[in-house]
Structure formats: C-alpha cells, structure tokens
Amino acid sequence: MSAILSADDLNDFISPGLACIKPVETLPAAKPTNASNEYEVSFNTEAPPADLPPAQISLTDCLACSGCVTSAEAVLVSMQSHAEVLQELDSGPALRLRRNTAGTGIAIENRENGGRIYIASVSPQSRASIAATFGVTEREAGYMIEQLLSGPQGIKSRAVYRNGFQWVVDTNVAREACLVLGADEIMASMLTGEGKPNGVEDAPDQKQPSKPILTSSCPGWICYAEKTHPHVLPHLSRLKSPQALMGTLLKTTLSRKLGISPDKIWHVAIMPCFDKKLEASREELTDAVWEGTGTRGVRDVDCVITSKELLMLADSRRVDFSKLPRTPLPILIPFPDAKLGSFLFPPPRRRKNGIPGAGTSGGNLYYILQYFASQHQGATIQTTRGRNADVLEYTITSGAGETLFKAARYYGFRNIQNLVRRLKPAKASRMPGGKPVGSARRPGGKQTGSDFAYVEVMACPGGCTNGGGQIKADDPVITGRETSLVKPGPQEQKEWLAQVDEAYFSGEESGEEAALMDDRSDVVDGISPSHIRDTLAHWAATTGINLERLVYTSYREVVSDVGKKVGDTEKVIEIAGKIGGGW
C-alpha cells in the first residue's frame, strides 16, 4: 500500500484531481531522444488547474483493493478479455458432441484435430446488469446471453469455425451449494471449536477457521487480506467461491465422463468483477490440486470476462445484442451425468434471487442466519444498522431472550478497515508487567471482533451488483444509448444501481420448482440441504475424488514490496524473474 494513499485514508471513490500512486513496478523510463516527438513526456511544476477531470485508473494501476497489484498480476488480468475468448474460439474446430447410435451416451468427434469443448457460466449479477441496460427481466437477459454464446444468431454465426459454447450454466446452482457448505462449516466450527481439526483428512486445510469466520468468495477482499493483513487469514472460510466451485465441477465431471484431459475443456465465466480474473489465475484452483499431482496444472476457469466485456464480445462479432431472442435455447446434447445435469439445469433454468434482505452478493450471511434459526425452535433474528448502510449486525435470540448467534455484514474497504483492526492481535507490552496493547483491545482490556461468529465481507460498497466490471450509468457507447451532454454523477450512478438491484431481485420461482421444494421437509430459504448434500456426494463418487478436495481451497500470505525502497537493478531482476501464477 502506498505511503501517500494509506490504508487508513482509503476511500471507495477517487475524487477528481486526486493523485493516485501506482503500485505496479515499472522499469525506469528512457529519456526521449527526439525533441520534436509529439508523445514526449514533460514535467510541469506549475500548480495544477482546479477543474481537473476525474482520475482514470486502469487495471494495471489498481483493482478493488486500491493497490498492491504486481507486474505478474497485471499480465494475468490483461490476458483475460473478450479478445481472448474470440481468439480461442477461432483457434481451430471444436470437439463435436453427439448422441451415440444407441442413444445411451455421448460420442466425441474431431478428436484428431485437437479441439476443445467450450462451456460458459454466467453470474446473476451480470444478468442483472444486462437486464437493466436493455430493459428486460433478469431471466430474459439470461436467455439473451445464451443466444449470444450458443445460438444461431450469436457469435458463432460470424466465427471462422462456427464454434459456440456447448453449455451455458447458471452459477446460482454453485452458489446454493456454497450456501449449504458454508452453513455446515459454521455449525462444525461451533461444535469442534476454532483452530481444531475438522476431521477432513484430505482437505487443503485440516483446521477449522477461527471465529469470526469471514467469507472468502470476494477475490478483491482475499487479495487485500493476503497482502496487507495476513493476521486475518486464519479467519477466512475455506470454501471455494461459486465461480471456482462451478469450474471444478465442470472440469472434473466432463473429464471423467468423456474420457478427455481437462485441458480439452475451456471454461469462461461471466462475472461482475475484474478481480475474478485474478481468482481464476490462482494456483490453488487448478486440476493439480484435485488430481493431487502437485505440479502447475490446468485452470478450472480458463478465462473471466465482465458484463461490459460481454457486450464488447457481441460488438466484435457485429452482433446486435438488443435484437437477440429472449427465449431459451433447447439443450440438444444433455450433460453426460444425468443427476448433475438436473442440478446444473433445474426446471426453470433460472434460480430466483427475490429476497432483498439477502443482499446482492449471494446471500451467504442471510442463509446462515435462516439455517441457524431453523435449528432452534422459537428463535428470532434482530437486525441493527451500523455506522452506514454497508454495515449491518445480526443477532439470533432464543424464545427466552438468550443470545444464540451473532453475525455481521461489512461491505466496502472503508468498513473492512474497521473490521481488520478489530481482529488484529494485541501486542505484548514492552514495559515489565504491562498489559497487552493494540487496536484489538478495548480500554477495559476486552478483545473485540470475537463477538461475531460469522461476517460477510465484500470489497464493493453495495455488494456485487456494484462490481467494477458492471455496466455503469456513464457507459453510453457500450450500452448503445445516446450520449448525454451532462456526464452522470454519483446520484445518477446510485439511481442506476437501484435499477440493477431491482433486476437482480426480479427472478421468479416457477410453479414446477415450488412443487419440487414442497416435497422436501428440510427446505431453508428455498434450498434443500439434503438435496445439495446428496448431489455433492454423487459428484464425489462419480469423479472418485474426495469431496473436501473438490470444495475447499487454501490461502497464504503474500509478501509485497509495495512502499519499500527498491533500486532499479533489483526491480529489473525481480521483474525478469517473474513467471506468473498465483496471486
């Protein structure tokens, strides 16, 4: 973190004219040799004008954590774009899937050409952004995305080899699995105690997270914690994010069922956040982990593009996104595993997100509260607003008024700073007989932060619908709207975000899905934990891989030289020695 843009002064909005200190390491710039060069850079020591335009920050400058982006990470991010998707689709004929002559399985064509199977997963936040942009429902936006990626009027109509995506899946199904697993993790932590063995022999981390358990599905928050606050790593949930879990499910199942290598399966995820590109690049999320080879492997998610880049993808193929059909495509080739296929493609093919109280970031905390309350008859949930709308505290009390469970929601880095301060361990006093000191102690000596059993942490204020890769109110060129003479300001962006949130919560539950849920007695917030656990157990049995190896991941402290004085020689040596991978 820069010494000028310190963590304590961190804000989620860069004001016009505010200096941004780029943390990315760069080689010393050579002096210009041609005085008449029109691109010559000069230094101006005069006072800057008062009416400066808003600061423009690129991905190589900073991501959600506003700093600590290494040169290797900048390369990893820049490599994932809509251009990479098109380049991959045009690299050669894809593997063609068809039903075999007996109609009992799937046959693969074009094996000798070295092609791949292409699969896409779409987040509900990206669908909401598309829905608000084109004035459709979230479900209709999902159908339009399917038409773009797989339909006859989509990108494959103008492709070299007419390659499209074989399946387009909804990450909501992986989200539901993460919700159930997260509730199980909380219950296990409360039963076994923090830091104790969790009984999982083959998991990446055999210890339960320390309380409070912090969500780990936001990659901007994880990147920030690993680089600047390693003391919070023992608190992080060990569960994979829905994006990562979906990637693992697709590649393990298809590679086993079709008898092909994981590198023959190419998976792109459409997400609301640029930081998801870094998550996809983690060494912990490759086939080397679930195969147990211990070597650098094939990514579970090969590429991540954002909601904005999805429209760029359509524009690059000269496809008018607004004119795509708003109806679903038939599934011509069923998923190789029938049970997992019914899980990936549920009856309405869209899962609802219709509860505003759950928030727009997946509802991790909301589901855990509902699940915990369902285990205690007569329990009630109380909500208390914190210092701003992005801080909420929750308490579950018994019928007798006893506090059973406390949790909180912290969105945005300004609020996250307060959280990590409370979790910072106290330092021993240097004075003989002195009490421990530090920001983690109250004046009375009581440590803070441990009051909560669970905290939902997200880097973006307002949650994932406000992600950096979402379509903004000031994107007229991308959205195809007429350019306004007045540039939209914060209030217009706030109103636009409200429209995106409304689209996010517009999902409907079909009568068929409601009937299926009514047949199960353990439904919590529309999700049956027993059904999820049964499906996950089937997945593990089908692939022959321990379930814990499939659903859990790990984190590590990352040492950064940001803010340290390093000579030019050391910079050159370090940059030349970087080979990428990990964070």
C-alpha positions as CSV (number, residue, x, y, z in Angstrom):
1,M,0.0,0.0,0.0
2,S,1.3,3.4,-0.9
3,A,2.6,5.6,1.8
4,I,0.5,8.5,0.4
5,L,-2.6,6.5,-0.3
6,S,-2.6,4.8,3.1
7,A,-4.9,2.1,4.2
8,D,-6.3,4.4,7.0
9,D,-7.4,7.0,4.4
10,L,-8.7,4.5,1.9
11,N,-11.9,5.6,0.2
12,D,-14.0,3.7,-2.4
13,F,-14.3,6.7,-4.7
14,I,-11.4,8.7,-6.3
15,S,-12.2,12.3,-6.4
16,P,-11.4,14.5,-9.4
17,G,-7.8,15.5,-9.4
18,L,-6.8,13.2,-6.6
19,A,-3.3,11.9,-7.1
20,C,-3.0,8.1,-7.5
21,I,0.3,6.4,-6.7
22,K,0.7,3.5,-9.0
23,P,2.0,0.5,-7.0
24,V,2.9,-1.5,-10.1
25,E,6.6,-1.9,-10.6
26,T,7.9,-0.5,-13.8
27,L,11.3,-0.2,-15.5
28,P,13.0,3.2,-15.5
29,A,11.7,5.3,-18.4
30,A,14.3,6.2,-21.0
31,K,14.8,9.8,-21.9
32,P,13.3,10.9,-25.2
33,T,15.8,11.3,-27.9
34,N,13.7,13.3,-30.3
35,A,12.7,16.8,-29.1
36,S,10.0,17.1,-31.7
37,N,8.3,13.8,-30.7
38,E,4.7,14.6,-30.2
39,Y,4.5,11.9,-27.5
40,E,7.2,13.4,-25.4
41,V,6.6,13.4,-21.7
42,S,7.5,16.6,-19.8
43,F,7.4,17.6,-16.2
44,N,5.3,20.6,-15.2
45,T,6.0,22.1,-11.8
46,E,3.2,24.7,-12.1
47,A,0.1,24.4,-9.9
48,P,-2.5,22.1,-11.4
49,P,-5.7,23.6,-12.7
50,A,-8.7,23.5,-10.4
51,D,-11.1,21.8,-12.9
52,L,-9.3,18.5,-13.3
53,P,-11.2,15.6,-14.9
54,P,-11.9,12.5,-12.8
55,A,-8.9,10.3,-12.3
56,Q,-8.7,7.4,-14.7
57,I,-7.4,4.2,-13.1
58,S,-6.6,1.2,-15.2
59,L,-6.4,-2.4,-14.2
60,T,-2.6,-2.2,-14.2
61,D,-2.9,0.6,-11.6
62,C,-5.2,-1.0,-9.1
63,L,-8.1,-3.4,-8.5
64,A,-10.7,-3.4,-5.8
65,C,-8.1,-3.2,-3.1
66,S,-6.7,0.1,-4.5
67,G,-3.1,-1.1,-4.5
68,C,-0.6,-4.0,-4.3
69,V,-1.0,-5.2,-7.9
70,T,2.2,-6.9,-9.0
71,S,3.5,-6.9,-12.5
72,A,2.7,-10.6,-12.9
73,E,-0.8,-10.0,-11.8
74,A,-1.3,-7.2,-14.3
75,V,-0.3,-9.6,-17.1
76,L,-2.7,-12.2,-15.8
77,V,-5.5,-9.8,-15.8
78,S,-4.7,-8.3,-19.3
79,M,-4.6,-11.8,-20.8
80,Q,-8.3,-12.4,-19.9
81,S,-10.6,-10.4,-22.1
82,H,-13.3,-10.8,-24.8
83,A,-10.5,-10.8,-27.4
84,E,-9.0,-14.0,-25.8
85,V,-12.5,-15.6,-26.0
86,L,-12.7,-14.9,-29.7
87,Q,-9.1,-16.0,-30.3
88,E,-9.8,-19.2,-28.6
89,L,-13.0,-19.9,-30.5
90,D,-11.1,-19.2,-33.8
91,S,-8.1,-21.3,-32.9
92,G,-9.5,-24.5,-34.6
93,P,-12.5,-26.7,-34.9
94,A,-14.1,-27.5,-31.6
95,L,-14.8,-31.0,-30.3
96,R,-18.3,-32.0,-31.6
97,L,-20.5,-33.9,-29.2
98,R,-23.4,-36.1,-30.4
99,R,-25.5,-38.9,-29.1
100,N,-24.1,-42.3,-29.9
101,T,-26.0,-44.6,-32.2
102,A,-27.6,-46.5,-29.2
103,G,-28.8,-43.2,-27.7
104,T,-27.3,-44.1,-24.3
105,G,-24.3,-41.9,-24.3
106,I,-22.2,-39.1,-25.9
107,A,-19.7,-39.6,-28.7
108,I,-17.0,-37.1,-29.5
109,E,-16.0,-36.0,-33.0
110,N,-12.9,-34.1,-34.2
111,R,-10.6,-35.7,-31.5
112,E,-7.8,-35.8,-34.1
113,N,-8.0,-32.0,-34.6
114,G,-7.0,-31.2,-31.1
115,G,-10.2,-29.2,-30.5
116,R,-11.9,-28.3,-27.2
117,I,-15.3,-28.3,-25.6
118,Y,-16.4,-24.7,-24.8
119,I,-18.6,-24.0,-21.7
120,A,-19.7,-20.7,-20.2
121,S,-21.1,-19.9,-16.7
122,V,-23.0,-16.7,-16.0
123,S,-23.4,-14.9,-12.7
124,P,-26.9,-13.5,-11.7
125,Q,-25.3,-10.0,-11.1
126,S,-24.1,-9.9,-14.7
127,R,-27.5,-10.9,-15.9
128,A,-29.0,-8.1,-13.8
129,S,-26.6,-5.5,-15.3
130,I,-27.6,-6.7,-18.8
131,A,-31.3,-6.6,-17.8
132,A,-31.2,-3.0,-16.5
133,T,-29.3,-1.9,-19.7
134,F,-31.8,-3.4,-22.2
135,G,-35.0,-3.0,-20.1
136,V,-35.7,-6.8,-19.7
137,T,-36.1,-9.1,-16.8
138,E,-33.1,-11.0,-15.3
139,R,-34.4,-14.2,-16.8
140,E,-34.8,-12.7,-20.3
141,A,-31.2,-11.3,-20.0
142,G,-30.0,-14.8,-19.3
143,Y,-31.7,-16.1,-22.4
144,M,-30.2,-13.3,-24.5
145,I,-26.7,-14.3,-23.2
146,E,-27.4,-17.9,-24.1
147,Q,-28.4,-16.8,-27.6
148,L,-25.2,-14.8,-27.9
149,L,-22.9,-17.6,-26.8
150,S,-24.6,-20.6,-28.3
151,G,-27.5,-19.5,-30.6
152,P,-27.6,-19.4,-34.4
153,Q,-27.8,-15.6,-34.3
154,G,-24.9,-15.2,-31.8
155,I,-21.1,-15.0,-32.1
156,K,-20.7,-18.4,-33.9
157,S,-22.7,-17.1,-36.9
158,R,-19.7,-15.0,-37.8
159,A,-16.9,-17.2,-36.5
160,V,-14.3,-18.9,-38.6
161,Y,-15.1,-22.5,-37.5
162,R,-18.7,-21.7,-36.3
163,N,-17.7,-22.6,-32.8
164,G,-20.0,-21.8,-29.9
165,F,-20.5,-22.8,-26.3
166,Q,-21.8,-26.3,-25.8
167,W,-23.5,-25.4,-22.5
168,V,-24.2,-22.1,-20.7
169,V,-24.8,-22.7,-17.0
170,D,-26.0,-20.5,-14.1
171,T,-23.6,-20.0,-11.2
172,N,-26.6,-19.8,-8.9
173,V,-26.6,-23.5,-8.6
174,A,-23.0,-23.5,-7.4
175,R,-24.0,-20.6,-5.1
176,E,-26.6,-22.8,-3.5
177,A,-24.1,-25.5,-2.9
178,C,-21.8,-22.9,-1.3
179,L,-24.6,-21.7,1.0
180,V,-25.2,-25.2,2.3
181,L,-21.5,-25.9,2.7
182,G,-21.0,-22.6,4.4
183,A,-23.7,-23.3,7.0
184,D,-22.2,-26.7,7.6
185,E,-18.8,-25.0,8.1
186,I,-20.3,-22.7,10.7
187,M,-22.0,-25.5,12.6
188,A,-18.9,-27.6,12.6
189,S,-16.8,-24.7,13.8
190,M,-19.2,-24.1,16.7
191,L,-19.2,-27.8,17.6
192,T,-15.5,-28.6,17.3
193,G,-14.1,-25.2,18.2
194,E,-11.9,-22.9,16.3
195,G,-8.4,-24.0,15.2
196,K,-9.2,-27.6,15.9
197,P,-9.0,-30.5,13.4
198,N,-12.2,-30.7,11.3
199,G,-12.0,-34.4,10.7
200,V,-11.2,-33.9,7.0
201,E,-8.1,-35.8,6.1
202,D,-7.7,-34.8,2.5
203,A,-8.7,-31.1,2.7
204,P,-6.3,-28.3,1.8
205,D,-6.5,-27.1,5.4
206,Q,-7.4,-29.6,8.1
207,K,-8.3,-27.0,10.7
208,Q,-11.5,-25.1,11.3
209,P,-11.3,-21.3,10.6
210,S,-11.1,-19.2,13.8
211,K,-14.1,-17.2,14.8
212,P,-15.3,-14.9,13.4
213,I,-15.4,-16.9,10.1
214,L,-15.1,-14.4,7.2
215,T,-16.5,-15.0,3.7
216,S,-13.9,-15.8,1.0
217,S,-16.0,-15.5,-2.2
218,C,-14.8,-11.9,-2.9
219,P,-11.4,-12.1,-4.6
220,G,-10.6,-8.4,-4.0
221,W,-11.0,-8.9,-0.3
222,I,-8.9,-12.1,-0.4
223,C,-6.1,-10.4,-2.4
224,Y,-6.1,-7.5,0.1
225,A,-6.0,-9.8,3.1
226,E,-3.2,-12.0,1.8
227,K,-1.0,-9.0,1.0
228,T,-1.7,-6.5,3.8
229,H,-3.4,-8.2,6.7
230,P,-2.2,-11.8,7.0
231,H,-3.4,-12.0,10.6
232,V,-7.0,-12.4,9.2
233,L,-6.1,-15.5,7.1
234,P,-7.0,-18.0,9.9
235,H,-10.5,-16.5,9.9
236,L,-11.2,-17.0,6.2
237,S,-13.7,-19.6,5.2
238,R,-12.0,-22.4,3.3
239,L,-14.9,-22.8,0.8
240,K,-14.4,-22.1,-2.8
241,S,-16.4,-19.3,-4.4
242,P,-19.3,-20.2,-6.7
243,Q,-17.2,-19.4,-9.7
244,A,-14.4,-21.7,-8.6
245,L,-16.7,-24.4,-7.5
246,M,-18.5,-24.4,-10.8
247,G,-15.2,-24.6,-12.7
248,T,-14.1,-27.6,-10.6
249,L,-17.5,-29.3,-11.1
250,L,-17.5,-28.9,-14.8
251,K,-13.9,-30.0,-15.5
252,T,-13.8,-32.9,-13.1
253,T,-17.1,-34.3,-14.3
254,L,-16.6,-33.8,-18.0
255,S,-13.0,-35.1,-18.0
256,R,-14.1,-38.3,-16.2
257,K,-17.3,-38.9,-18.1
258,L,-16.0,-38.1,-21.6
259,G,-12.5,-39.6,-21.0
260,I,-10.7,-36.4,-22.1
261,S,-8.0,-34.3,-20.5
262,P,-9.0,-31.2,-18.5
263,D,-7.1,-29.0,-21.0
264,K,-9.6,-30.1,-23.7
265,I,-12.4,-28.3,-21.7
266,W,-12.3,-24.5,-22.0
267,H,-14.4,-22.7,-19.4
268,V,-15.2,-18.9,-19.4
269,A,-17.0,-17.2,-16.5
270,I,-19.0,-14.0,-16.9
271,M,-18.7,-12.0,-13.7
272,P,-19.4,-8.5,-12.4
273,C,-15.9,-8.1,-11.0
274,F,-12.4,-7.6,-12.5
275,D,-10.8,-9.3,-9.5
276,K,-12.4,-12.6,-10.5
277,K,-9.8,-12.7,-13.3
278,L,-7.1,-12.9,-10.5
279,E,-9.1,-15.6,-8.7
280,A,-9.2,-17.7,-11.9
281,S,-5.4,-17.4,-12.0
282,R,-4.7,-18.9,-8.6
283,E,-2.6,-22.0,-8.5
284,E,-4.9,-23.4,-5.8
285,L,-7.7,-23.6,-8.4
286,T,-6.3,-26.0,-11.0
287,D,-6.5,-29.7,-11.7
288,A,-3.2,-30.1,-10.0
289,V,-5.0,-29.7,-6.7
290,W,-7.9,-32.1,-7.2
291,E,-5.8,-34.6,-9.1
292,G,-3.1,-34.4,-6.4
293,T,-0.2,-34.1,-8.9
294,G,1.4,-31.2,-7.1
295,T,2.5,-29.6,-10.3
296,R,1.3,-26.5,-12.2
297,G,-2.0,-27.6,-13.7
298,V,-4.9,-26.5,-15.9
299,R,-7.2,-23.8,-14.6
300,D,-10.7,-24.7,-13.5
301,V,-11.7,-21.4,-15.0
302,D,-9.7,-20.6,-18.1
303,C,-11.0,-17.0,-18.7
304,V,-13.2,-14.4,-16.9
305,I,-14.9,-11.6,-18.7
306,T,-17.1,-8.9,-17.2
307,S,-20.6,-7.7,-18.0
308,K,-19.0,-4.8,-20.0
309,E,-16.8,-7.2,-21.9
310,L,-19.7,-9.4,-22.8
311,L,-21.2,-6.5,-24.8
312,M,-17.7,-5.9,-26.4
313,L,-17.7,-9.6,-27.3
314,A,-21.0,-9.1,-29.2
315,D,-19.8,-5.9,-30.8
316,S,-16.6,-7.6,-32.0
317,R,-18.7,-10.1,-33.9
318,R,-21.1,-7.3,-35.1
319,V,-24.0,-8.9,-33.2
320,D,-26.7,-6.5,-32.1
321,F,-27.2,-7.7,-28.5
322,S,-30.5,-5.9,-28.1
323,K,-32.1,-7.9,-31.0
324,L,-31.2,-11.3,-29.7
325,P,-34.2,-13.6,-29.0
326,R,-35.4,-13.5,-25.4
327,T,-36.3,-17.2,-25.3
328,P,-34.3,-20.2,-24.1
329,L,-32.4,-22.5,-26.4
330,P,-33.1,-26.2,-26.4
331,I,-30.5,-28.5,-24.8
332,L,-29.5,-30.6,-27.8
333,I,-26.8,-32.6,-26.0
334,P,-27.6,-33.5,-22.4
335,F,-25.0,-33.2,-19.7
336,P,-23.1,-36.5,-19.6
337,D,-24.2,-37.2,-16.0
338,A,-28.0,-37.1,-15.6
339,K,-28.0,-36.3,-11.9
340,L,-25.6,-33.5,-12.2
341,G,-27.3,-32.3,-15.3
342,S,-30.6,-31.9,-13.5
343,F,-28.6,-29.9,-10.8
344,L,-27.0,-27.6,-13.4
345,F,-30.1,-27.1,-15.4
346,P,-33.1,-27.0,-13.0
347,P,-36.7,-26.9,-14.3
348,P,-37.0,-23.1,-14.9
349,R,-33.3,-22.9,-15.8
350,R,-33.1,-19.8,-13.6
351,R,-32.9,-19.6,-9.8
352,K,-34.6,-16.8,-8.0
353,N,-32.9,-14.0,-6.1
354,G,-36.0,-12.4,-4.9
355,I,-35.2,-11.6,-1.3
356,P,-33.7,-8.1,-0.8
357,G,-32.7,-8.9,2.7
358,A,-30.2,-11.5,1.4
359,G,-28.3,-8.7,-0.4
360,T,-26.8,-8.8,-3.9
361,S,-23.6,-10.8,-3.1
362,G,-25.1,-14.3,-3.0
363,G,-26.8,-14.3,0.4
364,N,-24.1,-16.1,2.4
365,L,-25.0,-14.5,5.7
366,Y,-28.7,-14.5,5.1
367,Y,-28.8,-18.2,4.5
368,I,-26.7,-19.0,7.5
369,L,-29.0,-16.9,9.7
370,Q,-32.0,-18.7,8.4
371,Y,-30.4,-22.1,8.7
372,F,-29.2,-21.5,12.3
373,A,-32.6,-20.1,13.3
374,S,-34.3,-23.2,11.8
375,Q,-32.3,-25.4,14.1
376,H,-33.6,-23.6,17.2
377,Q,-37.4,-23.5,17.7
378,G,-38.7,-20.1,18.6
379,A,-35.5,-18.3,17.6
380,T,-35.8,-14.8,16.2
381,I,-33.4,-12.6,14.1
382,Q,-32.8,-8.9,15.0
383,T,-31.0,-6.5,12.7
384,T,-29.0,-3.5,13.7
385,R,-27.6,-0.9,11.3
386,G,-24.0,0.1,11.8
387,R,-22.3,3.4,11.0
388,N,-23.6,3.3,7.4
389,A,-25.8,1.3,5.1
390,D,-23.0,-1.2,4.3
391,V,-22.6,-2.3,7.9
392,L,-25.3,-4.5,9.4
393,E,-25.2,-6.6,12.6
394,Y,-27.5,-9.5,13.3
395,T,-28.4,-11.3,16.5
396,I,-30.3,-14.6,16.8
397,T,-32.0,-14.9,20.2
398,S,-34.0,-17.8,21.7
399,G,-37.5,-17.5,22.9
400,A,-36.2,-16.8,26.4
401,G,-34.1,-13.9,25.1
402,E,-30.7,-15.7,25.2
403,T,-28.2,-14.7,22.5
404,L,-27.5,-17.7,20.4
405,F,-25.6,-16.3,17.4
406,K,-24.1,-13.0,16.3
407,A,-23.1,-12.1,12.8
408,A,-22.4,-9.0,10.7
409,R,-22.1,-7.7,7.1
410,Y,-19.2,-5.4,6.1
411,Y,-19.2,-4.0,2.5
412,G,-16.6,-1.6,1.1
413,F,-13.0,-1.1,2.1
414,R,-13.6,1.8,4.5
415,N,-15.7,-0.6,6.6
416,I,-13.4,-3.5,6.1
417,Q,-10.6,-1.4,7.6
418,N,-12.6,-1.2,10.8
419,L,-13.1,-4.9,10.8
420,V,-9.5,-5.9,10.3
421,R,-8.4,-3.5,13.1
422,R,-10.8,-5.3,15.5
423,L,-9.2,-8.6,14.5
424,K,-5.6,-7.5,14.8
425,P,-4.0,-9.4,17.6
426,A,-2.8,-7.5,20.6
427,K,1.0,-6.9,21.0
428,A,2.8,-7.7,24.2
429,S,3.7,-4.6,26.2
430,R,7.4,-3.7,26.4
431,M,7.0,-2.5,29.9
432,P,7.6,-5.0,32.7
433,G,4.2,-6.2,33.9
434,G,2.4,-4.1,31.3
435,K,-0.9,-5.3,29.7
436,P,-1.1,-6.2,26.0
437,V,-1.7,-3.2,23.8
438,G,-3.0,-2.8,20.3
439,S,-6.1,-1.9,18.3
440,A,-7.6,-5.2,19.1
441,R,-8.1,-4.3,22.7
442,R,-10.8,-2.1,24.3
443,P,-9.9,0.3,27.1
444,G,-11.1,-2.3,29.5
445,G,-8.8,-4.9,28.1
446,K,-11.6,-7.0,26.4
447,Q,-10.7,-8.1,22.9
448,T,-13.1,-7.1,20.1
449,G,-14.0,-8.9,16.9
450,S,-14.7,-12.2,18.6
451,D,-18.4,-11.2,19.3
452,F,-19.4,-12.3,15.8
453,A,-19.4,-16.0,14.7
454,Y,-19.6,-15.0,11.0
455,V,-19.0,-11.9,8.9
456,E,-19.9,-11.5,5.3
457,V,-17.2,-9.3,3.7
458,M,-17.3,-7.8,0.2
459,A,-15.0,-5.3,-1.3
460,C,-17.6,-3.3,-3.3
461,P,-20.0,-0.9,-1.5
462,G,-23.5,-2.1,-2.1
463,G,-22.4,-5.6,-3.0
464,C,-21.6,-7.5,-6.2
465,T,-24.2,-5.7,-8.4
466,N,-21.9,-2.7,-8.0
467,G,-18.8,-4.6,-9.2
468,G,-16.1,-2.8,-11.2
469,G,-16.9,-4.8,-14.3
470,Q,-20.6,-3.9,-14.4
471,I,-22.2,-1.5,-16.9
472,K,-22.2,1.9,-15.3
473,A,-24.5,4.9,-15.8
474,D,-21.8,6.7,-17.8
475,D,-21.3,4.0,-20.4
476,P,-23.4,5.3,-23.3
477,V,-21.1,3.9,-26.0
478,I,-21.1,0.4,-24.7
479,T,-24.8,0.3,-23.9
480,G,-25.7,1.9,-27.2
481,R,-27.6,4.8,-25.6
482,E,-27.4,8.4,-26.8
483,T,-24.6,10.4,-25.3
484,S,-25.9,13.0,-22.8
485,L,-24.4,16.4,-22.7
486,V,-24.2,16.1,-18.9
487,K,-22.0,13.4,-17.6
488,P,-23.8,11.3,-15.0
489,G,-22.7,11.9,-11.5
490,P,-22.8,9.9,-8.2
491,Q,-26.5,10.4,-7.8
492,E,-27.2,9.1,-11.3
493,Q,-25.0,6.1,-10.7
494,K,-26.8,5.5,-7.4
495,E,-30.2,5.5,-9.2
496,W,-28.7,3.3,-11.9
497,L,-27.5,0.8,-9.3
498,A,-31.0,0.7,-7.9
499,Q,-32.3,-0.4,-11.3
500,V,-29.7,-3.1,-11.4
501,D,-30.7,-4.3,-7.9
502,E,-34.3,-4.3,-9.0
503,A,-33.5,-6.5,-12.0
504,Y,-31.4,-8.8,-9.7
505,F,-34.4,-9.4,-7.4
506,S,-36.8,-9.8,-10.4
507,G,-36.2,-13.5,-10.6
508,E,-39.4,-15.6,-10.4
509,E,-39.9,-19.1,-9.0
510,S,-41.9,-21.3,-11.3
511,G,-44.7,-23.5,-10.1
512,E,-42.8,-26.6,-11.0
513,E,-39.8,-25.6,-8.9
514,A,-42.1,-24.6,-6.0
515,A,-43.7,-28.1,-6.2
516,L,-40.4,-29.8,-6.0
517,M,-39.4,-27.8,-2.9
518,D,-42.7,-28.6,-1.2
519,D,-41.8,-32.3,-1.5
520,R,-38.8,-31.8,0.8
521,S,-39.2,-31.2,4.5
522,D,-35.8,-29.6,5.2
523,V,-36.1,-26.6,2.9
524,V,-34.4,-23.4,4.1
525,D,-34.8,-20.2,2.1
526,G,-35.9,-22.3,-0.9
527,I,-32.9,-24.6,-0.7
528,S,-32.9,-28.2,0.4
529,P,-29.7,-29.0,2.3
530,S,-30.3,-32.8,2.0
531,H,-30.7,-32.4,-1.8
532,I,-27.5,-30.4,-2.1
533,R,-25.5,-32.8,0.1
534,D,-26.8,-35.8,-1.9
535,T,-25.8,-34.1,-5.2
536,L,-22.3,-33.3,-3.9
537,A,-21.9,-36.9,-2.6
538,H,-22.8,-38.2,-6.1
539,W,-20.3,-35.8,-7.7
540,A,-17.5,-37.1,-5.5
541,A,-18.5,-40.7,-6.1
542,T,-18.7,-40.1,-9.9
543,T,-15.2,-38.5,-10.1
544,G,-13.6,-40.7,-7.5
545,I,-12.2,-37.6,-5.7
546,N,-12.6,-36.8,-2.0
547,L,-15.4,-34.1,-1.7
548,E,-13.3,-32.0,0.6
549,R,-10.6,-31.8,-2.1
550,L,-13.2,-30.6,-4.6
551,V,-14.9,-27.9,-2.5
552,Y,-12.2,-26.4,-0.2
553,T,-9.2,-24.3,-1.0
554,S,-6.4,-22.5,0.9
555,Y,-4.8,-19.1,1.3
556,R,-1.3,-17.8,2.0
557,E,0.5,-14.7,3.0
558,V,1.9,-12.8,0.0
559,V,4.9,-10.6,0.7
560,S,4.8,-7.4,-1.3
561,D,7.5,-4.8,-1.8
562,V,4.9,-2.0,-2.4
563,G,6.0,1.1,-0.5
564,K,9.5,-0.2,0.0
565,K,12.6,1.5,-1.4
566,V,14.0,-0.8,-4.1
567,G,16.8,0.1,-6.5
568,D,16.4,0.0,-10.3
569,T,18.7,-3.0,-10.5
570,E,16.6,-5.0,-8.0
571,K,13.5,-4.1,-9.9
572,V,14.9,-5.3,-13.2
573,I,16.0,-8.6,-11.7
574,E,12.7,-9.2,-9.9
575,I,10.5,-8.4,-13.0
576,A,12.7,-10.6,-15.2
577,G,12.4,-13.5,-12.8
578,K,8.6,-13.5,-12.5
579,I,6.9,-16.3,-14.4
580,G,3.3,-15.6,-13.3
581,G,0.8,-17.9,-11.5
582,G,-0.9,-17.5,-8.1
583,W,-1.7,-14.0,-6.8
